Amino acid sequence: MPFDVPQPRVVATDLDGTLLRSDGTVSSRTREALRLAEDAGATVVFVTGRPPRWLDILADAVAGHGVTICANGALVYDVHRRVLIEQHSLDGQVAMEVALALRAALPGVTFAIERELVYGKESAFQNRWPLPDGAIEAELDVLLAEPVAKMIARHASIPAPEFVSKGVAVVGDLASTTYSESAPMLEISALGISKASTLAAFCAERGIASDEVVAFGDMPNDSLMLEWAGTSFAMENAHPDAVAAAGHRCGRNDDDGVAQVLERFFA
């Protein structure tokens, strides 16, 4: 055993930049390490900012229970059955208040939303990926007519550190804010909702304490989870905020850093 802690009962891992390689795949070594953990009795949980529609392609890598925590903790999704089993939504009126405040303080900001299994965006919002089937393109009042899992705010020209700093200050305690890219973007969820909050609830329902959890991450949206878990690792390629939150470091995602640690815990 490499660390002076008991073998963890839960392995909670981010995906992009953490478990997945840069090409979006799960390596054979990592798949085997996840199997080792499961065979030893640990529960493996993917905890990601991704929406559910980006998880189906990873169904064969998810543990037998099929549960993933996604949209930064706003949704709990069963990948095997392809159904939502839990939601922590941001009220539409609160989301509109947040959006209008951001637009007043940061003119030019545009918005997109994730709602259950549906994606929507303003026409001016620039996607980095093709629009998914069933996507909605509409004005903000239509997008926010119902609660949303998360709202994404993006700016085309303000530098990312300035946008994030000002945006977080504007949102204040109306909602939870985080980010997971180097671009000028904020991810906005219901107040108090994060990867950490939903993971903590998942564990509490199973009688598992935080000191029985090992967590892995690489970006600021992982920081609260890394702080909460009894044992935590920031990837070698991690953002400084994640490094500051974690108790340990491990190898890069492209070097199977998560697998390296799991092999030492469970082999």
Order of alpha helices (4+ residues) and beta strands (2+ residues): beta-alpha-beta-beta-beta-beta-alpha-beta-beta-beta-alpha-beta-alpha-beta-beta-alpha-beta-alpha-beta-alpha-beta-alpha
